[in-house]
Each structure stands twice: as C-alpha cells, then as structure tokens.
Amino acid sequence: MESGQRLGWGLVGTSTIAREHMIPAINAQPDSQVVAVTGSDRARAERYAAELNIPRAHPSVEALVADPEVDVVYVSSTNERHHGPTLAAARAGKHVLCEKPLALTLDDAREMVAACRAAGVVMGTNHHLRNAVTHGTLRRLVREGAIGRPLAARVFHAVYLPPHLQSWRIDRPEAGGGVELDITVHDADTLRFVLDDEVEEVTALSANQGMASGDLDDAVMGVMRFRGGVLAQFHDAFTIRHAGTGFEVHGTDGSLFGEDVMTQAPRGRVFLRRGDRREAVELDSHESLYERSVRRFNAATRGKGEPAATGEDGVRSLAIALAVQASAREGQRVAVEEP
C-alpha cells in the first residue's frame, strides 16, 4: 500500500455486526473502504455484497487474502472459524482485526497472535466497549486517583438477546455459543481496561434459563479477583428484558457509576459519588465505538500507535472467559491461565 492510499478492507463472514456496525464505520473513514467479502455460503456472500455495495464477493478466504486491493482482513465469522482466516491473512501479509473471542482455545488464539507478529502485520481484537467515552473516562478517573484505591467493581451486562441473533449463540456449542464467550469476554476486557490490572482467578455459577438449548449457558454470575486485590462482580445474560446495564468502581475515597454503558450504542453517563454527594462527570462527545476502533486500527497499520484492543488483549479476555466457563462447570475457583 502506497503512502496516502486508502486501506482496502476485506470481510470474512457475512455477519450482522459487519452489516450494522463495521461496514458503516470502515466506510466513514477518509482512509479506508470495504472492497471485498467472502463467506462459507458463496451465494449469501454475493447477495451480501450486492445489498451493501461491496465491489467483490470472493469464493474463498484464500481468494480474498490474495486480492491485491485488500490490505486489512476483518474476521467476523462464527467463533470457531476465526483461527484459519487469521493465519491465512498473516501468511498473505494482511493486517487483521478479529472479532471476539479470538478462538475457542487459548492455543489457537496464541497461534493467531504469534502468526501476525511473525508476519509483521497489525492484529487487533474488536472489543468495542473500550472505545466508549464513558469507559475511557472511568479509566482516566481511576488512574488519577479520583476514588482513592480501588476496592471493588461491579458489571451488570444482563440483556435480552434480540430474535435476529438467537441462532448459533444459543444452540451451537461447537461454534462457540453461550453467554460467556459472547458477553463475559467483553466484561473481562472492559474491567481490565478500566482497572488497568489483570485477573488472577474467577468463581462463577451459570444457568440455562430457557433460551439456550442443550448444555449452553444463557446466564452467568460470578466474581473475578484481580492482582491488585480488587474483587469484580459480574452478571451476564441473554434472558433479561427489563434491566439497564452498568459499570461501577468503588474505592477508598469514592465510587464511580457508569449508567447504560455496556452497549454498542454511543451513550451512557458517568457519576462520581463521595459520601452523600453525587455529581455527573463531564464527558467528551459520544461517538461511534466502531468508528473510533477503525480509526485507531487504520492509524496502527501506518505505524501510529496500537489498535484499541490488541491481539494480546484478545488472548487475555478469552483466558478469563474460559476460566469462568470452567468454574461454573467444575463448581470451584479457577485460576486464569497466563497468555
């Protein structure tokens, strides 16, 4: 790619997130555009390209990564199909932005990161929440000591999975379905980001509350213990219709409350409470979480900084989500495996 040339993005997977969020975000940037797509169903990929004005639908991943106009590969196929396309893109010298979770096993996720590193290409994980102005503000305030020493955190990310997404997430364990790899993995990344700390161990209980089939979980609650001593409580679900979402951090000198912040939409508020006094925190303007993610990724491909969430971040969030699954299954505390 020549200096100043627009980055061509190729999509692996005809996903809803690409349709609703990523394609508009990529095309909104002055330095990038979607130029190609491929999927497991060739006819579907061709329809997808026609509907979304994507110039080319390739018959395979191999054809897409061989396309000279593709500089970045965005992988948003189902979870069990992230590994192969990422390795193929790395071999072809293409940068990679991969959906979470990176893979279904830590070994596969590590191999993906190592392949991109060896090829000298940028790899990012599409953890959108850390791009929200609300979470950036929470991270800054914690770092600045606004609440003293952090003691505890709480994330409530229990939502109702909309009907158009009630497919493989709730009925295909082999595809990486279940609430932990869909929602808890985001909580893990956002907690790591805001607290700037790593999770050592987890304990969790999960349930099937009537939406998921078979042995898949559609609800989970638990606690993560961080190296610095913070205990973080989380509640994730596909089954809760009437609750809001939130993110709280409680410290020795105050508490921070993020309201309506665990969402794909650019919205939410942050409050600081000390004693009986509760005040709204002024935020920078809300912007699309995905546009910010793409902007930072594009800059990283030109040697300007890192993606909002790196491949290594994706490995760490996966390690935590897998530990939560194991804890719920085994009924005991589980140490988080080091990346």
C-alpha positions as YAML, in Angstrom:
chain: A
units: angstrom
residues:
- id: 1
  name: MET
  ca: [0.00, 0.00, 0.00]
- id: 2
  name: GLU
  ca: [1.41, 3.35, -1.03]
- id: 3
  name: SER
  ca: [1.55, 6.25, 1.39]
- id: 4
  name: GLY
  ca: [-1.74, 8.15, 1.42]
- id: 5
  name: GLN
  ca: [-3.65, 5.36, -0.34]
- id: 6
  name: ARG
  ca: [-6.96, 4.24, 1.13]
- id: 7
  name: LEU
  ca: [-6.87, 0.98, 3.03]
- id: 8
  name: GLY
  ca: [-8.95, -1.74, 1.41]
- id: 9
  name: TRP
  ca: [-10.79, -3.90, 3.93]
- id: 10
  name: GLY
  ca: [-11.87, -7.46, 3.12]
- id: 11
  name: LEU
  ca: [-14.53, -9.12, 5.25]
- id: 12
  name: VAL
  ca: [-14.50, -12.77, 6.25]
- id: 13
  name: GLY
  ca: [-18.06, -13.55, 7.29]
- id: 14
  name: THR
  ca: [-21.42, -12.10, 6.27]
- id: 15
  name: SER
  ca: [-22.23, -11.13, 9.83]
- id: 16
  name: THR
  ca: [-24.82, -8.89, 11.42]
- id: 17
  name: ILE
  ca: [-22.16, -6.89, 13.27]
- id: 18
  name: ALA
  ca: [-20.40, -6.16, 9.98]
- id: 19
  name: ARG
  ca: [-23.67, -5.13, 8.33]
- id: 20
  name: GLU
  ca: [-24.93, -2.95, 11.18]
- id: 21
  name: HIS
  ca: [-21.72, -1.50, 12.59]
- id: 22
  name: MET
  ca: [-18.40, -2.29, 10.96]
- id: 23
  name: ILE
  ca: [-19.10, -1.61, 7.28]
- id: 24
  name: PRO
  ca: [-20.51, 1.87, 8.04]
- id: 25
  name: ALA
  ca: [-17.57, 2.54, 10.40]
- id: 26
  name: ILE
  ca: [-14.94, 1.48, 7.84]
- id: 27
  name: ASN
  ca: [-16.53, 3.44, 5.01]
- id: 28
  name: ALA
  ca: [-16.94, 6.52, 7.24]
- id: 29
  name: GLN
  ca: [-13.17, 6.93, 7.48]
- id: 30
  name: PRO
  ca: [-11.40, 9.07, 4.89]
- id: 31
  name: ASP
  ca: [-8.61, 6.48, 4.62]
- id: 32
  name: SER
  ca: [-10.48, 3.18, 4.29]
- id: 33
  name: GLN
  ca: [-13.24, 1.38, 2.43]
- id: 34
  name: VAL
  ca: [-14.69, -2.12, 2.25]
- id: 35
  name: VAL
  ca: [-13.63, -3.69, -1.05]
- id: 36
  name: ALA
  ca: [-14.39, -7.41, -0.72]
- id: 37
  name: VAL
  ca: [-16.23, -10.08, 1.24]
- id: 38
  name: THR
  ca: [-16.26, -13.85, 1.49]
- id: 39
  name: GLY
  ca: [-18.31, -16.33, 3.49]
- id: 40
  name: SER
  ca: [-18.98, -20.02, 3.97]
- id: 41
  name: ASP
  ca: [-22.03, -19.71, 1.66]
- id: 42
  name: ARG
  ca: [-20.95, -18.22, -1.67]
- id: 43
  name: ALA
  ca: [-24.46, -17.26, -2.77]
- id: 44
  name: ARG
  ca: [-25.09, -15.49, 0.53]
- id: 45
  name: ALA
  ca: [-21.79, -13.63, 0.18]
- id: 46
  name: GLU
  ca: [-22.76, -12.47, -3.31]
- id: 47
  name: ARG
  ca: [-26.16, -11.23, -2.08]
- id: 48
  name: TYR
  ca: [-24.49, -9.53, 0.88]
- id: 49
  name: ALA
  ca: [-22.05, -7.74, -1.43]
- id: 50
  name: ALA
  ca: [-24.85, -6.59, -3.73]
- id: 51
  name: GLU
  ca: [-27.00, -5.32, -0.86]
- id: 52
  name: LEU
  ca: [-24.14, -3.41, 0.79]
- id: 53
  name: ASN
  ca: [-22.37, -2.10, -2.31]
- id: 54
  name: ILE
  ca: [-19.22, -4.15, -1.73]
- id: 55
  name: PRO
  ca: [-17.32, -4.39, -5.04]
- id: 56
  name: ARG
  ca: [-16.32, -8.06, -4.91]
- id: 57
  name: ALA
  ca: [-17.54, -11.31, -3.33]
- id: 58
  name: HIS
  ca: [-14.75, -13.87, -3.31]
- id: 59
  name: PRO
  ca: [-15.40, -17.63, -3.36]
- id: 60
  name: SER
  ca: [-12.94, -18.38, -0.54]
- id: 61
  name: VAL
  ca: [-10.72, -16.94, 2.17]
- id: 62
  name: GLU
  ca: [-7.72, -17.79, 0.05]
- id: 63
  name: ALA
  ca: [-9.06, -15.74, -2.84]
- id: 64
  name: LEU
  ca: [-9.87, -12.81, -0.58]
- id: 65
  name: VAL
  ca: [-6.41, -12.63, 1.04]
- id: 66
  name: ALA
  ca: [-4.82, -12.92, -2.43]
- id: 67
  name: ASP
  ca: [-6.76, -9.84, -3.60]
- id: 68
  name: PRO
  ca: [-4.15, -7.08, -4.09]
- id: 69
  name: GLU
  ca: [-6.71, -4.43, -3.12]
- id: 70
  name: VAL
  ca: [-7.26, -5.99, 0.33]
- id: 71
  name: ASP
  ca: [-4.91, -4.54, 2.96]
- id: 72
  name: VAL
  ca: [-6.89, -5.42, 6.11]
- id: 73
  name: VAL
  ca: [-8.91, -8.56, 6.84]
- id: 74
  name: TYR
  ca: [-11.81, -8.24, 9.26]
- id: 75
  name: VAL
  ca: [-12.82, -11.67, 10.61]
- id: 76
  name: SER
  ca: [-16.40, -11.84, 11.90]
- id: 77
  name: SER
  ca: [-17.45, -15.37, 11.06]
- id: 78
  name: THR
  ca: [-18.74, -17.62, 13.85]
- id: 79
  name: ASN
  ca: [-16.29, -18.12, 16.69]
- id: 80
  name: GLU
  ca: [-14.90, -21.48, 15.61]
- id: 81
  name: ARG
  ca: [-13.94, -20.00, 12.21]
- id: 82
  name: HIS
  ca: [-11.62, -17.19, 13.34]
- id: 83
  name: HIS
  ca: [-8.41, -19.19, 13.53]
- id: 84
  name: GLY
  ca: [-7.89, -20.31, 9.92]
- id: 85
  name: PRO
  ca: [-8.68, -16.98, 8.21]
- id: 86
  name: THR
  ca: [-6.39, -15.11, 10.59]
- id: 87
  name: LEU
  ca: [-3.49, -17.42, 9.79]
- id: 88
  name: ALA
  ca: [-4.23, -17.14, 6.06]
- id: 89
  name: ALA
  ca: [-4.28, -13.34, 6.27]
- id: 90
  name: ALA
  ca: [-0.98, -13.28, 8.17]
- id: 91
  name: ARG
  ca: [0.66, -15.53, 5.56]
- id: 92
  name: ALA
  ca: [-0.54, -13.13, 2.87]
- id: 93
  name: GLY
  ca: [0.86, -10.11, 4.73]
- id: 94
  name: LYS
  ca: [-2.55, -8.62, 5.53]
- id: 95
  name: HIS
  ca: [-3.40, -6.83, 8.77]
- id: 96
  name: VAL
  ca: [-6.13, -8.48, 10.86]
- id: 97
  name: LEU
  ca: [-8.96, -7.20, 13.02]
- id: 98
  name: CYS
  ca: [-10.73, -10.20, 14.56]
- id: 99
  name: GLU
  ca: [-13.99, -10.41, 16.43]
- id: 100
  name: LYS
  ca: [-14.03, -11.65, 19.97]
- id: 101
  name: PRO
  ca: [-13.46, -14.26, 21.19]
- id: 102
  name: LEU
  ca: [-10.36, -14.77, 19.10]
- id: 103
  name: ALA
  ca: [-10.82, -18.53, 19.14]
- id: 104
  name: LEU
  ca: [-12.30, -21.36, 21.17]
- id: 105
  name: THR
  ca: [-8.98, -22.35, 22.75]
- id: 106
  name: LEU
  ca: [-6.05, -20.39, 24.11]
- id: 107
  name: ASP
  ca: [-3.61, -22.38, 21.99]
- id: 108
  name: ASP
  ca: [-5.39, -21.29, 18.81]
- id: 109
  name: ALA
  ca: [-5.60, -17.67, 19.98]
- id: 110
  name: ARG
  ca: [-1.89, -17.61, 20.84]
- id: 111
  name: GLU
  ca: [-1.04, -19.08, 17.43]
- id: 112
  name: MET
  ca: [-3.06, -16.34, 15.72]
- id: 113
  name: VAL
  ca: [-1.25, -13.57, 17.59]
- id: 114
  name: ALA
  ca: [2.14, -15.19, 17.02]
- id: 115
  name: ALA
  ca: [1.49, -15.59, 13.28]
- id: 116
  name: CYS
  ca: [0.60, -11.92, 12.88]
- id: 117
  name: ARG
  ca: [3.61, -10.86, 14.91]
- id: 118
  name: ALA
  ca: [5.94, -13.05, 12.84]
- id: 119
  name: ALA
  ca: [4.46, -11.66, 9.61]
- id: 120
  name: GLY
  ca: [4.93, -8.09, 10.80]
- id: 121
  name: VAL
  ca: [1.24, -7.22, 10.43]
- id: 122
  name: VAL
  ca: [-1.03, -5.46, 12.90]
- id: 123
  name: MET
  ca: [-3.55, -7.58, 14.78]
- id: 124
  name: GLY
  ca: [-6.44, -6.23, 16.83]
- id: 125
  name: THR
  ca: [-9.42, -7.66, 18.70]
- id: 126
  name: ASN
  ca: [-12.77, -5.96, 18.14]
- id: 127
  name: HIS
  ca: [-13.55, -5.27, 21.80]
- id: 128
  name: HIS
  ca: [-15.77, -2.27, 21.11]
- id: 129
  name: LEU
  ca: [-16.58, -1.22, 24.68]
- id: 130
  name: ARG
  ca: [-13.14, 0.17, 25.47]
- id: 131
  name: ASN
  ca: [-13.76, 2.69, 22.67]
- id: 132
  name: ALA
  ca: [-16.65, 4.30, 24.56]
- id: 133
  name: VAL
  ca: [-16.03, 7.75, 26.01]
- id: 134
  name: THR
  ca: [-17.67, 6.52, 29.22]
- id: 135
  name: HIS
  ca: [-15.17, 3.73, 29.78]
- id: 136
  name: GLY
  ca: [-12.25, 5.92, 28.78]
- id: 137
  name: THR
  ca: [-13.40, 8.42, 31.38]
- id: 138
  name: LEU
  ca: [-13.73, 5.73, 34.05]
- id: 139
  name: ARG
  ca: [-10.20, 4.53, 33.30]
- id: 140
  name: ARG
  ca: [-8.82, 8.07, 33.50]
- id: 141
  name: LEU
  ca: [-10.54, 8.82, 36.80]
- id: 142
  name: VAL
  ca: [-9.31, 5.60, 38.37]
- id: 143
  name: ARG
  ca: [-5.77, 6.35, 37.21]
- id: 144
  name: GLU
  ca: [-5.97, 9.91, 38.55]
- id: 145
  name: GLY
  ca: [-6.99, 8.66, 41.99]
- id: 146
  name: ALA
  ca: [-10.47, 10.18, 41.95]
- id: 147
  name: ILE
  ca: [-11.78, 7.35, 44.15]
- id: 148
  name: GLY
  ca: [-8.56, 6.56, 46.01]
- id: 149
  name: ARG
  ca: [-7.50, 2.92, 45.99]
- id: 150
  name: PRO
  ca: [-9.97, 0.73, 44.06]
- id: 151
  name: LEU
  ca: [-11.51, -1.98, 46.21]
- id: 152
  name: ALA
  ca: [-14.37, -3.45, 44.21]
- id: 153
  name: ALA
  ca: [-16.10, -3.31, 40.85]
- id: 154
  name: ARG
  ca: [-19.47, -4.43, 39.54]
- id: 155
  name: VAL
  ca: [-20.64, -5.04, 35.98]
- id: 156
  name: PHE
  ca: [-24.24, -5.74, 35.10]
- id: 157
  name: HIS
  ca: [-24.46, -6.75, 31.48]
- id: 158
  name: ALA
  ca: [-27.61, -8.87, 31.51]
- id: 159
  name: VAL
  ca: [-29.65, -8.11, 28.40]
- id: 160
  name: TYR
  ca: [-32.21, -9.75, 26.11]
- id: 161
  name: LEU
  ca: [-30.68, -11.30, 23.02]
- id: 162
  name: PRO
  ca: [-32.79, -9.99, 20.11]
- id: 163
  name: PRO
  ca: [-34.58, -12.58, 17.99]
- id: 164
  name: HIS
  ca: [-32.44, -12.00, 14.89]
- id: 165
  name: LEU
  ca: [-29.36, -13.02, 16.91]
- id: 166
  name: GLN
  ca: [-30.95, -16.07, 18.52]
- id: 167
  name: SER
  ca: [-29.20, -18.58, 16.30]
- id: 168
  name: TRP
  ca: [-25.78, -20.16, 16.82]
- id: 169
  name: ARG
  ca: [-25.19, -18.20, 20.06]
- id: 170
  name: ILE
  ca: [-27.85, -20.27, 21.80]
- id: 171
  name: ASP
  ca: [-27.86, -23.61, 20.01]
- id: 172
  name: ARG
  ca: [-24.37, -24.41, 18.67]
- id: 173
  name: PRO
  ca: [-21.74, -25.16, 21.31]
- id: 174
  name: GLU
  ca: [-19.34, -26.26, 18.58]
- id: 175
  name: ALA
  ca: [-19.49, -22.71, 17.15]
- id: 176
  name: GLY
  ca: [-18.61, -21.13, 20.49]
- id: 177
  name: GLY
  ca: [-22.15, -20.34, 21.57]
- id: 178
  name: GLY
  ca: [-23.11, -19.42, 25.13]
- id: 179
  name: VAL
  ca: [-23.14, -16.27, 27.19]
- id: 180
  name: GLU
  ca: [-19.56, -16.47, 28.46]
- id: 181
  name: LEU
  ca: [-17.91, -16.24, 25.03]
- id: 182
  name: ASP
  ca: [-20.40, -13.63, 23.86]
- id: 183
  name: ILE
  ca: [-20.80, -11.26, 26.83]
- id: 184
  name: THR
  ca: [-18.47, -12.22, 29.70]
- id: 185
  name: VAL
  ca: [-15.50, -11.91, 27.38]
- id: 186
  name: HIS
  ca: [-16.44, -8.24, 26.89]
- id: 187
  name: ASP
  ca: [-16.78, -7.69, 30.64]
- id: 188
  name: ALA
  ca: [-13.33, -9.18, 31.12]
- id: 189
  name: ASP
  ca: [-11.76, -6.83, 28.61]
- id: 190
  name: THR
  ca: [-13.57, -3.76, 29.89]
- id: 191
  name: LEU
  ca: [-12.65, -4.48, 33.51]
- id: 192
  name: ARG
  ca: [-9.01, -4.99, 32.53]
- id: 193
  name: PHE
  ca: [-9.10, -1.71, 30.60]
- id: 194
  name: VAL
  ca: [-10.72, 0.43, 33.29]
- id: 195
  name: LEU
  ca: [-8.78, -1.02, 36.23]
- id: 196
  name: ASP
  ca: [-5.50, -1.43, 34.30]
- id: 197
  name: ASP
  ca: [-4.98, -4.73, 36.09]
- id: 198
  name: GLU
  ca: [-5.08, -8.45, 35.39]
- id: 199
  name: VAL
  ca: [-7.45, -11.17, 36.64]
- id: 200
  name: GLU
  ca: [-5.87, -13.94, 38.70]
- id: 201
  name: GLU
  ca: [-8.83, -16.20, 39.42]
- id: 202
  name: VAL
  ca: [-12.59, -16.47, 39.00]
- id: 203
  name: THR
  ca: [-15.55, -18.20, 40.56]
- id: 204
  name: ALA
  ca: [-18.90, -18.47, 38.80]
- id: 205
  name: LEU
  ca: [-22.32, -20.09, 38.61]
- id: 206
  name: SER
  ca: [-24.18, -20.42, 35.32]
- id: 207
  name: ALA
  ca: [-27.69, -21.35, 34.29]
- id: 208
  name: ASN
  ca: [-29.89, -22.21, 31.37]
- id: 209
  name: GLN
  ca: [-32.95, -20.01, 31.84]
- id: 210
  name: GLY
  ca: [-34.91, -21.23, 28.84]
- id: 211
  name: MET
  ca: [-33.38, -19.52, 25.82]
- id: 212
  name: ALA
  ca: [-30.29, -21.62, 25.10]
- id: 213
  name: SER
  ca: [-30.54, -25.26, 24.16]
- id: 214
  name: GLY
  ca: [-28.61, -28.29, 25.34]
- id: 215
  name: ASP
  ca: [-25.74, -27.61, 27.71]
- id: 216
  name: LEU
  ca: [-25.20, -23.99, 26.67]
- id: 217
  name: ASP
  ca: [-25.42, -21.26, 29.30]
- id: 218
  name: ASP
  ca: [-27.63, -18.23, 28.76]
- id: 219
  name: ALA
  ca: [-26.90, -16.65, 32.17]
- id: 220
  name: VAL
  ca: [-23.87, -16.44, 34.44]
- id: 221
  name: MET
  ca: [-22.89, -14.65, 37.64]
- id: 222
  name: GLY
  ca: [-19.51, -14.60, 39.29]
- id: 223
  name: VAL
  ca: [-16.55, -12.81, 40.78]
- id: 224
  name: MET
  ca: [-13.11, -12.04, 39.35]
- id: 225
  name: ARG
  ca: [-10.15, -11.44, 41.63]
- id: 226
  name: PHE
  ca: [-7.54, -9.01, 40.28]
- id: 227
  name: ARG
  ca: [-3.85, -8.99, 41.11]
- id: 228
  name: GLY
  ca: [-4.18, -5.66, 42.90]
- id: 229
  name: GLY
  ca: [-6.86, -7.07, 45.21]
- id: 230
  name: VAL
  ca: [-10.00, -5.72, 43.53]
- id: 231
  name: LEU
  ca: [-12.99, -8.07, 43.55]
- id: 232
  name: ALA
  ca: [-15.23, -7.60, 40.50]
- id: 233
  name: GLN
  ca: [-18.77, -8.97, 40.41]
- id: 234
  name: PHE
  ca: [-20.46, -9.65, 37.07]
- id: 235
  name: HIS
  ca: [-23.91, -10.67, 35.85]
- id: 236
  name: ASP
  ca: [-24.29, -11.58, 32.18]
- id: 237
  name: ALA
  ca: [-27.35, -12.98, 30.44]
- id: 238
  name: PHE
  ca: [-29.28, -13.31, 27.20]
- id: 239
  name: THR
  ca: [-32.58, -13.55, 29.09]
- id: 240
  name: ILE
  ca: [-33.19, -10.25, 30.91]
- id: 241
  name: ARG
  ca: [-35.71, -7.99, 29.16]
- id: 242
  name: HIS
  ca: [-36.18, -5.07, 31.55]
- id: 243
  name: ALA
  ca: [-32.85, -4.12, 33.12]
- id: 244
  name: GLY
  ca: [-30.31, -1.46, 32.26]
- id: 245
  name: THR
  ca: [-26.58, -2.04, 32.11]
- id: 246
  name: GLY
  ca: [-23.84, -0.53, 34.19]
- id: 247
  name: PHE
  ca: [-20.27, -0.50, 35.38]
- id: 248
  name: GLU
  ca: [-19.23, 0.56, 38.90]
- id: 249
  name: VAL
  ca: [-15.88, 1.00, 40.63]
- id: 250
  name: HIS
  ca: [-15.75, 1.56, 44.40]
- id: 251
  name: GLY
  ca: [-12.66, 2.89, 46.15]
- id: 252
  name: THR
  ca: [-11.40, 4.15, 49.49]
- id: 253
  name: ASP
  ca: [-12.31, 7.77, 48.68]
- id: 254
  name: GLY
  ca: [-15.32, 7.50, 46.39]
- id: 255
  name: SER
  ca: [-17.31, 5.50, 43.88]
- id: 256
  name: LEU
  ca: [-17.80, 5.75, 40.13]
- id: 257
  name: PHE
  ca: [-21.05, 4.77, 38.44]
- id: 258
  name: GLY
  ca: [-21.38, 4.22, 34.70]
- id: 259
  name: GLU
  ca: [-25.03, 4.01, 33.72]
- id: 260
  name: ASP
  ca: [-26.28, 2.48, 30.45]
- id: 261
  name: VAL
  ca: [-22.70, 1.91, 29.31]
- id: 262
  name: MET
  ca: [-22.42, -1.80, 28.39]
- id: 263
  name: THR
  ca: [-23.85, -1.24, 24.94]
- id: 264
  name: GLN
  ca: [-22.90, -0.93, 21.30]
- id: 265
  name: ALA
  ca: [-24.56, 2.48, 21.13]
- id: 266
  name: PRO
  ca: [-22.57, 5.69, 21.84]
- id: 267
  name: ARG
  ca: [-24.41, 6.69, 25.00]
- id: 268
  name: GLY
  ca: [-24.34, 6.50, 28.79]
- id: 269
  name: ARG
  ca: [-23.46, 8.68, 31.77]
- id: 270
  name: VAL
  ca: [-20.82, 8.64, 34.50]
- id: 271
  name: PHE
  ca: [-21.28, 9.82, 38.09]
- id: 272
  name: LEU
  ca: [-18.82, 10.31, 40.95]
- id: 273
  name: ARG
  ca: [-20.06, 9.86, 44.49]
- id: 274
  name: ARG
  ca: [-18.30, 10.83, 47.69]
- id: 275
  name: GLY
  ca: [-20.36, 10.47, 50.85]
- id: 276
  name: ASP
  ca: [-23.84, 11.85, 50.15]
- id: 277
  name: ARG
  ca: [-22.68, 13.96, 47.23]
- id: 278
  name: ARG
  ca: [-23.27, 12.58, 43.74]
- id: 279
  name: GLU
  ca: [-22.20, 14.59, 40.73]
- id: 280
  name: ALA
  ca: [-22.27, 13.98, 37.00]
- id: 281
  name: VAL
  ca: [-18.88, 13.73, 35.32]
- id: 282
  name: GLU
  ca: [-18.48, 15.81, 32.19]
- id: 283
  name: LEU
  ca: [-17.80, 13.64, 29.17]
- id: 284
  name: ASP
  ca: [-16.28, 14.35, 25.80]
- id: 285
  name: SER
  ca: [-18.73, 13.97, 22.95]
- id: 286
  name: HIS
  ca: [-20.09, 10.49, 22.34]
- id: 287
  name: GLU
  ca: [-19.04, 8.94, 19.04]
- id: 288
  name: SER
  ca: [-19.49, 5.60, 17.36]
- id: 289
  name: LEU
  ca: [-17.47, 2.99, 19.23]
- id: 290
  name: TYR
  ca: [-16.78, 1.22, 15.95]
- id: 291
  name: GLU
  ca: [-15.67, 4.31, 14.08]
- id: 292
  name: ARG
  ca: [-13.14, 5.01, 16.83]
- id: 293
  name: SER
  ca: [-11.97, 1.39, 16.68]
- id: 294
  name: VAL
  ca: [-11.47, 1.54, 12.91]
- id: 295
  name: ARG
  ca: [-9.76, 4.93, 13.09]
- id: 296
  name: ARG
  ca: [-7.24, 3.64, 15.63]
- id: 297
  name: PHE
  ca: [-6.70, 0.43, 13.66]
- id: 298
  name: ASN
  ca: [-6.08, 2.30, 10.42]
- id: 299
  name: ALA
  ca: [-3.55, 4.51, 12.21]
- id: 300
  name: ALA
  ca: [-1.80, 1.45, 13.66]
- id: 301
  name: THR
  ca: [-1.29, -0.03, 10.19]
- id: 302
  name: ARG
  ca: [0.66, 3.14, 9.36]
- id: 303
  name: GLY
  ca: [2.82, 2.84, 12.46]
- id: 304
  name: LYS
  ca: [0.87, 5.33, 14.58]
- id: 305
  name: GLY
  ca: [0.04, 3.69, 17.89]
- id: 306
  name: GLU
  ca: [-1.77, 0.41, 18.55]
- id: 307
  name: PRO
  ca: [-5.29, -0.84, 17.92]
- id: 308
  name: ALA
  ca: [-7.73, -0.01, 20.72]
- id: 309
  name: ALA
  ca: [-7.54, -3.67, 21.75]
- id: 310
  name: THR
  ca: [-4.56, -5.71, 20.60]
- id: 311
  name: GLY
  ca: [-4.37, -9.39, 19.80]
- id: 312
  name: GLU
  ca: [-2.79, -9.89, 23.20]
- id: 313
  name: ASP
  ca: [-5.81, -8.22, 24.80]
- id: 314
  name: GLY
  ca: [-7.97, -10.73, 22.99]
- id: 315
  name: VAL
  ca: [-5.96, -13.64, 24.37]
- id: 316
  name: ARG
  ca: [-6.32, -12.33, 27.91]
- id: 317
  name: SER
  ca: [-10.08, -11.77, 27.68]
- id: 318
  name: LEU
  ca: [-10.51, -15.27, 26.22]
- id: 319
  name: ALA
  ca: [-8.47, -16.76, 29.08]
- id: 320
  name: ILE
  ca: [-10.81, -15.13, 31.59]
- id: 321
  name: ALA
  ca: [-14.00, -16.21, 29.79]
- id: 322
  name: LEU
  ca: [-12.73, -19.81, 29.56]
- id: 323
  name: ALA
  ca: [-11.90, -19.75, 33.27]
- id: 324
  name: VAL
  ca: [-15.46, -18.57, 34.01]
- id: 325
  name: GLN
  ca: [-16.84, -21.46, 31.95]
- id: 326
  name: ALA
  ca: [-14.60, -23.91, 33.78]
- id: 327
  name: SER
  ca: [-15.51, -22.55, 37.21]
- id: 328
  name: ALA
  ca: [-19.24, -22.84, 36.51]
- id: 329
  name: ARG
  ca: [-18.79, -26.36, 35.19]
- id: 330
  name: GLU
  ca: [-16.48, -27.59, 37.96]
- id: 331
  name: GLY
  ca: [-18.06, -25.74, 40.88]
- id: 332
  name: GLN
  ca: [-14.80, -24.28, 42.18]
- id: 333
  name: ARG
  ca: [-12.40, -21.36, 41.87]
- id: 334
  name: VAL
  ca: [-10.33, -21.45, 38.70]
- id: 335
  name: ALA
  ca: [-7.03, -19.69, 38.12]
- id: 336
  name: VAL
  ca: [-6.82, -17.69, 34.90]
- id: 337
  name: GLU
  ca: [-4.21, -19.15, 32.58]
- id: 338
  name: GLU
  ca: [-1.42, -16.76, 31.68]
- id: 339
  name: PRO
  ca: [-1.27, -15.87, 28.00]
...
